[in-house]
Amino acid sequence: DIFARDPFMGHFTFLHNGQAQNDLLIVGLHLASGQHLNKNHDAAMAVLRRKLDEGRADGTVLPPGEFDILLGGDLNASKYDDKVEQFFIEMNTGDWAVLAGENYPATRLAGVPLAPKSHLDYLIVTRKTATQSGLLGDEIADPEAKVHQDLAHGQWDTFRRTFSDHFPVTTCVGVMADND
């Protein structure tokens, strides 16, 4: 219970032939609406990171020593506009990686006529470093998430009316034994 729109968390263990393999924590986010609320977004992400560290230390959210974390959702913030969120900078270095590069496609439909225009949905993952395990560089190989605009087949109005004004954003997490 840390925001008005609380994160939804799930700790998952992957199985192969019934044997436990790697595990990870997935955190679904929906930050406050309004791309201009950059200070609010920065504060929310700072609280989230602190709570994850506390939850790891006391074992309530994830096991001590577990660093495989995937954050994702509608952040209502854009890495590509002039309303700079510090968390995008901080979480794209060191222990974290934002899976969105220079050519990251728009993730939300907007405007008249309706078209892919906004970059609001992201996946942010822990990075494998010399001092910690992490998803990118281990279970996740691709440094950029896939934005599934293709599901709309160019029929933006139909997609929005039937499904959402946001496109799904995915990555592939490999299943491997703990000793791999």
N, C-alpha and C positions, 0 to 999 in steps of 0.2 A: 504494500500500500504506500506508494511514493508519489503518485501524480493524480490529478483529477481523472486522467485517462491512464489507469494503471497498466503497466506492462504485463503481458501474458507470457509466462515462462513454462518451459517444459524441458526436463532432463531426459535424454533418450540414450539407450544403449543399442547399438547395432548388433544383430546376430548373424552368424554364418553357420549353417548346419547345426543350429541350436546352441552354438558356443558364443559367448559374449566377445565382441570385438571392441572397436573404439566407441566412445560415447561423446556427447556434446550437449551443451545447454543452448536452446533456441529461445530468444526473447523477441516477442512481437510487440512493436511500438506503434503508437499513433500520437505524435506530439501535437501541441496546441495549434489550431488552425491559424493561418496567417503567416505568409513568408516574411513579413516585416518584424515578426516577434523573435528576432535572432537572439536577443539576450535571454529570453524565456527558454528557447531551444538549448542554448549553451548551458544554462542552469540545470535544465532537466537531464541532459546527458552527463553532467558532472555528478549529479545525485545518483543517477543510474550506475555509473562506474564505481562510485564509492560504496553503494549498496551491494554490488556484485562482489567487490573485494571483501566487505564485511561478511557477506553470506558464504564466501569461500572460506574465510578464516574460522567461522564458527560452524561450518558444515550444514547450515540450514538451507541454502539455495543450491549449492553444488559441492561436491566433495573437495576437501583440502587438496591443493595441488592440481586441480582440474582447471585448465586454461582453454579448453576448446569451447569457444562461445561464438554464436552467430546472432547478431542483432539485425532485425529487419522490419520494414514497414513504411508507413506514410509518415515521414519526418516533417512534412510541411515546411521544409527548408530546401534550398537549392544550393548545391555546390557551384553552380554556374551563374548566379546572379550577383548583383552588387551589395546585397545584404549579407555580409560575411558572418558566417557562424564559425567561431573558434573551434568548435568540436570537430568540424570537417578537417581542419588543419592538424589538430592534436591527434585525432583518431586515424590519420593516414600516415603516421610515422611510428617507429618503435614497435610497440606490442600490438598495434591494431592496423587494419587496412580497410579502406573504403573501396568496395569492388565496383568502382566507376572511374573510367579513364577519360581521356580527352574527347573521345567520340561516343560517350555514353548517350543512348537515345532518350528522348522524352518518355516519361513514365505515366503522364496524365494527359487526358484530353481536355482541351480548353478552347475558348474563342468562338467566333462566328465568322466563317463556317467552322464547325468543330474539327479539330485536328490535334495531333500529338504536339504539345507545346511546353509543358512544365516538367521539371526534373524534381520530383518530390519523394520518390520511393527508392530506398537504398538497402543494400546488404552491407553490414560492417562486421568483419570477423577478426578474431585474434590471429596474430602472425607468429609463426614459429621463429624463435630467435635463439641466440646462444644461451639465454637464461630461462626460457620458458617454452613449453610445448605450445602449439597453436594450430589453427586450421589451415591458414594459407601457408603453403610450403610443405604441407604434410597431407592432410585429408582433402584439401582443396588445392587444385593445381592452377586453375584459371584465375588471373587477377582481375577479371571483369565479369560482373553478373550479366545474365541474359535478360533483356527486356522483351517481353513477348507481344510486341505490336502486331506480329504476324497473325495472331489469333483473330484479329479484327478483319483481316482480308481487305483492308482499306475502307470498310464500311463503318466509319467512326460512329455515326448516329445510332446504328443498329447495335453495335457493341456496347455503347454507353447505356442505351435503353434496356438491353438484355442482361448485361453483366455488371459493368462498373465504368466510371470515368478514369480508373487507374488500370494499368496493365500489370499482369503478374511479372514478378522479377525473381529469377531463380539462379541457383548455382548447383554444382554437382559435388556432393560430399562422398569421398571414397570410403568404403568399408574395408578395414584392415585389422589384423591382429595387433594387440598392444605392443608386441615385440618387433613389428615390421618397421 
